[in-house]
Amino acid sequence: MGINFIIAGMIFLFNPFISLFDILPDVIGYALIIYGISKIADTELKVMEAKRRMTQALYVGAGRFVFMLMAFFMEFDSTLTLVFTFSFATLELFFMIPAFRMFFESLEYSRMRIIGTSSAMSTKAENASVISPIFIIVRAAAAVVPELTSLKTDYGYVGDETGLEDSGVIRIALLVLCALVALVFGAVWLSSVLSYLKELKKNTEFWAYIKEKYETEVLTNNALMMQRSVKRFWSFTFASLFFLTCISIDGYYLIPDFACALLIFFAFFFAKRYVREYKKTVLVCFAAVFAGLLEYTLLFRYSSELGYVIYAYQVDGFYGYFLPYVAAAVVFYALLAWLAAKGRETAKTMVEDAVGVRGTQDARRREIDEQRKKELCKYIDRLFVLECITIGAGAVLMVLMPWFDLAWTARTVLAVATVIYAYNVMCDINEEAEKAV
């Protein structure tokens, strides 16, 4: 029922931060934990609150991941690194501590309510709950402390005549020391958490109850399943469109457009009941992700060598760097267009199920519902046209980027227009799904 996903998610969270960098991205860990507790949350309201708070922590983890990538490409100076590191450390304290407190509290409350008390498990849950905020504080502090050396490097200390001859060496020493301290606390925290989760996993009576309740009360609720499929499909589809934007800094293109195909895969995964030729669609998604990774790698290769060069097309060896990227981009964008067409088909199938009052015998009501379905299908068709324009024109603009400096700006404008329209369509369809429930 998801306990293995929770365990895997916890493993992603125990490692220390090295400044802004996170070797095992927290955003993946939170996603695994949220997925793991989803079925329990469907049957226990208190766990639903834990899921909500974990989702808030996931947004912080996603923000850190984005800025980590930006730091890798843009090479933030020491002061900017300190600002971002301190900001995310503060956000993590604010969101992670209550999220984990509610996580352990809700699981133990549900377990004791369902099957009674167990002193051994209650003790392990209490230990994990107590050590969690300590670990979170230590990890946050360990990320910030080494970056405080930038205050001395950039501004100096008033009245301090000695100074530091080599603050860089001190920063590296602090990074190593703080990372080791955070790693020790992380290992202790992970050991405590896994000890509790493994005991909970062995509690067959608890999981049998959750499974039975989920299968009899949740899975049989077709309207609820429909609503969730619709919301998840449109949420991932909407998010995927952001990766059709393009940002260029110092000749590097920062938006990993292969993530668009990855998010589209999740959109189809959560709406599989509405996807025709599901296996074929999944294969195309993975092919698009692979082609997108190759395209992005070749674009990075080109940017590293010629991205900063004016009139790069006049440089010897230009086509050796640029043409492989173009070939990979053509394949990637062609697959993306196919997925957009499949998304249009899936969205229309959803509309047929999501709109209307189930079982109504009123002829006028059915007529209104059919009219609304046609209206929403028109919106979906228009969105598909916008997606095709954005994908097609975006591909052409990226091919023209050595000759047209503002190609990435034009592509971003198209993508933003598509995102705005997609948001309106998503809201309309989600509203109809809510009414059906």
Secondary structure, 3 states (H helix, E strand, C coil): CCHHHHHHHHHCCCCCCECCECCCCHHHHHHHHHHHHHHHHHHCHHHHHHHHHHHHHHHHHHHHHHHHHHHHHHCCCHHHHHHHHHHHHHHHHHHHHHHHHHHHHHHHHHHHHHHCCCHHHHHHHHHHHHHHHHHHHHHHHHHHHHHHHHHHHHHCCCCCCCCCCCHHHHHHHHHHHHHHHHHHHHHHHHHHHHHHHHHHHCCHHHHHHHHHHHHHHHCCCHHHHHHHHHHHHHHHHHHHHHHHCCCEECCEECCCCHHHHHHHHHHHHHCHHHCCCHHHHHHHHHHHHHHHHHHHHHHHHHHHHHCCCCCHHHCCCHHHHHHHHHHHHHHHHHHHHHHHHHHHHHHHHHHHHHCCCCCCCCHHHHHHHHHHHHHHHHHHHHHHHHHHHHHHHHHHHHHCCCCCCCHHHHHHHHHHHHHHHHHHHHHHHHHHHHHHC
